[in-house]
């Protein structure tokens, strides 16, 4: 059985029919789903969804692209952190300098990233990390924290090069791959798939985005995580069953799921 370690059930078309999502998962041997909070509204909605279904879990957090606008809401995020046993992670947080590299706004993202990490430490939960065009700064923040405390980081939807991947692995991070690895011209990302050991590997959809081949151009669903696992098995030249077993074992270990 597989686990989708990162999706957004609070978005359409999934939020309107969660049972359909679960039925598709059952048909495709996906046993658990982690829905991710990206702002105060989706964090609250994620909790509501997770509380309503046994095999759905959630996180809470503020996406880095919303850090400046939503920083005022972080106190409310903190207040939510212990409100439900179905909250198993903090984030999605991190750094995204792709569209904006202004020093002031970058500093706000770094500050919010560090605040999320502090909350994760306080609640003993892993951190779900979004990183884009910010390799150096992401490594600096994680390294600083890793030097002083024990905490797990999940790098979601990894799209970096092997150098970045090796450095994250050296810091003990878990690496999650999405349907992007099924696209054309992603050789560098596939090289990173090769080097991530099985005990540091996760799979995700990031649905409703990033539909894998053969569903590109359509809305994505958690059930499509099987295509990610199949591609990883192909790249690593091992069985699909081994990928399913290892990634599910890692998920349950990281997020303390029995």
Protein Blocks (a to p, Z undefined) as FASTA:
>chain_A
ZZdfbdcfkbcfklmommlmmmmmmmnopabdcdddfbfklmmmmmmmmmmpmkbccddd
ddfklmmmmmmmmmmmmmmmmmpfklcbecdedddfkloccfklmmmmmmmmmmmmmmmm
mnopacddddehilmmmmmmmmmmmmmoccddddehiabdfklmmmmmmnopacdddfkl
mmghilmmmmmmmmmcfklcccdekiaghiacfkghiacdfklmmmmmmmmmmmnopafk
lmmmmmmmmmmmmnopZZ
